Amino acid sequence: MSVTAVPGFEAAGIAAGIKPSGNPDLAVVATADRQAVTAAGVFTTNLACAAPVQVSRRHLVDGRAAAVVLNSGNANAATGDQGRADALRMCTLTADGLGVAASDVLVCSTGLIGIPMRMDPIESGVPQAVAALAAGPEAGHRAAVALMTTDTLSKESYAEADLGDGRTIRVGGMAKGAAMLAPSMATMLAVCTTDAVVTPEVLHTALERAVSDSFNALIVDACTSTNDTVLVLANGAAGGPVIDRAGGHAYHALAEALATVCADLAAQMAADAEGATKHVHLTVRGARSAAEARIAARAVAASQLVQCSLYGSDPYWGRVLSELGASGAFLDPEAVEIAYNGITVCRHGIAALHDETALVASMAGRDITIECDLHAGRGSASVRFTDLTHAYVDENMGTS
């Protein structure tokens, strides 16, 4: 179930020849009736943002879009005026095929940074992709596959929500991402669709909330990319009153469905992270505020020392305590409690007696939980992250 699981949307994914491998590398998602609909986006915080990010931001000013065109194999980042012209050309080609305005097309790219986009595959590929647009799960899957770079699996998700008045809204999504994963967001692209009737402002609020607890709570290597983009298009096919304020049952139903899809996509990204052997869910609770809990959690998750110890299946809580203390969040070190896989290894800031045999056995698994209680308040936050492995270094020791 992907972006085409929502009625009124079509998708396509083809091999245009951008990638030397010949693998699929160009995708389009569009409204079935070729009409611009409510749209919202969240983008990378990297100031060296790519040309497609700059163009999509401009095209989203009115909160409307009819389509998204995406390519993998080239990030079109650090490419100057020519890169912006090339990103706009991708929009124009898509718009011409669909019969819409170029300003109603959003554009995303992922791949190598600093290399000019070869436009011949784009010029011939976009019309082919537009002609291949179709509804149904296979079309959505082909689009998701075309986004992949170092991913080994496509990422797709779907959720429904009951509005309580006989209506059901649907949210579908697809994403790519396997490395350069760090708040805010990651080397990732994501496109979501929904049939909710909603204003651009409220849709943006719901998307920001969904991204905050999913893509912005994911760390693989603490590197924030130039191209990170999460988009959502809402065609209103579910009918009924417009969701025009961030409150009430209808808004919360939409926000929850969107958050479910984003969280599922983020979990799939973590599970497919480059070279990872451990998939870690870290929770910091007992902070003075949620903001401080988030700061502390991200510091632990981004620590190469913590990541390396996890690669060795070593529950070295001393590194976790050290990162908590250096994070900038307030804590009394002698109040901290730390547990791996439900087994408390640190209490009152010192080693706690525990069943070492049970702990060693639990650390051999792929899924690891770490819980840290600062005992300083009620704030809590969670992040997902992975270990740091030889395979990750091998993948990234050259241009990739």
Helices and strands as residue ranges (DSSP letters): G 3-5, E 9-14, E 26-31, E 37-43, H 51-59, E 64-65, E 67-72, H 80-98, G 102-104, E 105-110, H 119-131, H 137-146, E 155-162, E 168-176, E 189-194, H 200-212, G 215-217, E 218-219, E 229-234, H 248-271, E 279-287, H 290-301, H 304-311, H 317-326, G 333-335, E 337-340, E 343-347, E 350-351, H 356-363, E 367-373, E 379-386, H 390-396
